[in-house]
Amino acid sequence: YKGRESEVNLAFQSAYELSEDALIDLDVNYALISRKDVAVEAKPRSLFTVTPSYSFVIMDELKLQVGFTAAFENDSIDSKSAHVYPMAKASYPISPAVDLEASLSGGIEKVSWQSLVAENLWLAPNVPVFHSNKSFDFGAGIRAKLGNQVFTQAGLSFSSIKNLYSFVNLPQDQSKFAVVYD
């Protein structure tokens, strides 16, 4: 098998406290992935995301975080290279040890040849690799503190994902898998 992939990831996180109950956050990530395979020319794939947000407390102890995620990528499966997604989180304590939580987010999920092989070791050569586009993800749940260092969480999430990959057997060789996208 003659395939190879290189990946460089850079991340930056910063926060500025405006007051005891208000905070500005900034998360920036950049990934550069280059893959070469027998029938795949080395073409760098990049993914740049920036997520600014504002966190604050309102009405008793209701904590809110609102912002957006802007993503820029050069995958050829999607006609757009720039995407904007909502980012909102809410948390409300119903007791000193239990919080109700809800969130709405989205973003481009990085997919690499290495991440595909980590899920399926019998991946065929020359498979197409594209990032997944999570249009939105709505979640709600409950988080409980069980001691000084132990937390538990239960919840439910609904997502809309484009370019989600699946593995299918190759018809000519059932021991190998191809990748198909929705």
C-alpha positions as CSV (number, residue, x, y, z in Angstrom):
1,Y,0.0,0.0,0.0
2,K,1.7,3.2,-1.1
3,G,-0.6,5.9,0.3
4,R,0.6,8.5,2.7
5,E,-0.8,11.6,4.4
6,S,0.7,14.5,6.3
7,E,-1.3,16.8,8.6
8,V,-0.4,20.1,10.3
9,N,-2.8,21.5,13.0
10,L,-2.6,24.9,14.6
11,A,-4.9,26.1,17.3
12,F,-5.3,29.4,19.2
13,Q,-7.6,30.1,22.1
14,S,-8.1,33.3,24.0
15,A,-10.5,34.8,26.5
16,Y,-11.0,38.3,27.8
17,E,-12.9,38.9,31.0
18,L,-15.1,41.9,30.8
19,S,-16.6,41.5,34.3
20,E,-17.3,38.8,36.8
21,D,-20.3,37.7,34.7
22,A,-19.1,38.5,31.1
23,L,-16.4,37.0,28.9
24,I,-15.3,37.2,25.3
25,D,-13.8,34.0,23.8
26,L,-12.0,33.4,20.6
27,D,-11.1,29.9,19.2
28,V,-9.1,29.7,15.9
29,N,-8.1,26.4,14.2
30,Y,-6.2,25.7,11.0
31,A,-5.6,22.2,9.5
32,L,-3.6,21.5,6.4
33,I,-3.8,17.9,5.1
34,S,-1.8,16.6,2.1
35,R,-2.4,13.1,0.8
36,K,-0.7,11.1,-1.9
37,D,-2.0,7.7,-3.1
38,V,-1.5,5.6,-6.2
39,A,-4.2,7.3,-8.2
40,V,-4.6,10.5,-6.0
41,E,-2.3,13.5,-6.7
42,A,-1.0,15.4,-3.7
43,K,-3.4,18.3,-3.4
44,P,-3.4,20.1,0.0
45,R,-6.8,20.3,1.7
46,S,-7.2,23.1,4.2
47,L,-9.7,23.9,6.9
48,F,-9.7,27.2,8.8
49,T,-12.3,27.9,11.5
50,V,-12.8,30.9,13.8
51,T,-15.4,31.0,16.6
52,P,-15.8,34.2,18.5
53,S,-18.4,34.2,21.4
54,Y,-19.7,36.2,24.2
55,S,-20.6,34.6,27.6
56,F,-22.7,36.3,30.2
57,V,-25.1,35.6,33.1
58,I,-28.8,36.7,33.1
59,M,-31.9,36.1,35.2
60,D,-30.6,34.6,38.4
61,E,-27.9,32.1,37.3
62,L,-28.8,31.4,33.7
63,K,-25.5,31.3,31.8
64,L,-25.5,32.0,28.1
65,Q,-22.8,31.8,25.5
66,V,-23.6,33.2,22.0
67,G,-21.5,33.5,18.9
68,F,-20.9,31.9,15.5
69,T,-18.4,29.7,13.7
70,A,-17.0,30.7,10.4
71,A,-15.3,27.9,8.4
72,F,-13.3,28.2,5.2
73,E,-12.3,25.0,3.4
74,N,-11.2,23.9,-0.1
75,D,-12.8,20.5,-0.5
76,S,-14.2,20.0,-4.0
77,I,-17.4,18.0,-2.9
78,D,-19.2,21.3,-1.9
79,S,-19.7,24.3,-4.2
80,K,-19.1,26.8,-1.3
81,S,-15.8,27.2,0.4
82,A,-17.1,29.6,3.2
83,H,-19.7,28.6,5.8
84,V,-21.2,30.3,8.8
85,Y,-22.9,28.3,11.7
86,P,-24.7,29.3,14.9
87,M,-23.1,28.8,18.3
88,A,-25.2,29.1,21.4
89,K,-25.1,27.4,24.8
90,A,-27.2,27.8,27.9
91,S,-26.8,26.4,31.4
92,Y,-29.1,26.7,34.4
93,P,-28.5,25.2,37.8
94,I,-31.6,23.5,39.2
95,S,-29.7,22.5,42.4
96,P,-26.1,23.1,43.6
97,A,-25.0,19.8,41.9
98,V,-27.3,19.6,38.9
99,D,-27.4,21.8,35.8
100,L,-29.8,21.8,32.8
101,E,-27.9,22.4,29.5
102,A,-28.9,23.2,25.9
103,S,-26.8,24.0,22.8
104,L,-27.1,24.9,19.1
105,S,-24.0,24.7,17.0
106,G,-22.6,23.6,13.7
107,G,-19.4,23.4,11.7
108,I,-17.1,21.6,9.3
109,E,-15.9,18.3,10.8
110,K,-12.4,17.5,9.7
111,V,-12.1,14.1,7.9
112,S,-8.7,12.7,6.9
113,W,-7.4,9.5,5.4
114,Q,-5.9,8.7,8.9
115,S,-9.3,9.2,10.6
116,L,-11.0,7.0,8.1
117,V,-8.4,4.2,8.5
118,A,-8.8,4.6,12.3
119,E,-12.4,3.6,11.9
120,N,-11.9,0.9,9.2
121,L,-8.5,-0.8,8.8
122,W,-9.6,-2.5,5.6
123,L,-10.0,0.7,3.6
124,A,-9.2,0.3,-0.1
125,P,-6.6,2.6,-1.7
126,N,-7.5,5.7,-3.6
127,V,-10.8,6.4,-1.7
128,P,-12.2,10.0,-1.8
129,V,-11.8,12.0,1.4
130,F,-13.9,15.1,2.2
131,H,-14.8,17.0,5.3
132,S,-18.3,16.5,6.8
133,N,-20.6,19.6,7.0
134,K,-22.7,19.7,10.2
135,S,-25.4,22.3,9.3
136,F,-26.7,22.3,12.8
137,D,-26.5,20.3,16.0
138,F,-29.2,20.9,18.7
139,G,-28.6,19.2,22.1
140,A,-30.2,19.3,25.5
141,G,-29.3,17.4,28.7
142,I,-28.6,17.4,32.3
143,R,-25.2,17.4,34.1
144,A,-24.7,16.3,37.7
145,K,-21.7,16.6,40.0
146,L,-21.4,13.4,42.0
147,G,-18.4,14.4,44.1
148,N,-15.4,16.7,44.0
149,Q,-13.9,15.2,40.8
150,V,-16.8,13.1,39.3
151,F,-19.4,14.4,36.8
152,T,-22.1,12.6,34.9
153,Q,-24.1,13.8,31.9
154,A,-27.1,12.6,30.0
155,G,-28.7,14.2,27.0
156,L,-30.2,14.1,23.5
157,S,-28.9,15.6,20.3
158,F,-30.3,16.1,16.8
159,S,-28.0,16.9,13.8
160,S,-28.2,17.7,10.1
161,I,-25.0,16.5,8.5
162,K,-24.1,16.8,4.8
163,N,-21.2,14.9,3.1
164,L,-21.4,12.2,5.8
165,Y,-19.4,9.2,4.8
166,S,-20.2,5.5,5.0
167,F,-18.2,2.4,4.3
168,V,-19.3,-0.1,1.6
169,N,-17.6,-3.4,0.5
170,L,-16.0,-3.3,-2.9
171,P,-17.8,-5.6,-5.3
172,Q,-14.6,-6.9,-6.8
173,D,-12.9,-7.5,-3.4
174,Q,-15.2,-8.1,-0.4
175,S,-12.2,-7.8,2.0
176,K,-11.8,-4.1,1.1
177,F,-14.0,-1.1,1.8
178,A,-14.8,2.1,-0.3
179,V,-16.1,5.4,1.1
180,V,-19.4,6.8,-0.2
181,Y,-20.8,10.2,0.7
182,D,-24.5,11.1,1.0
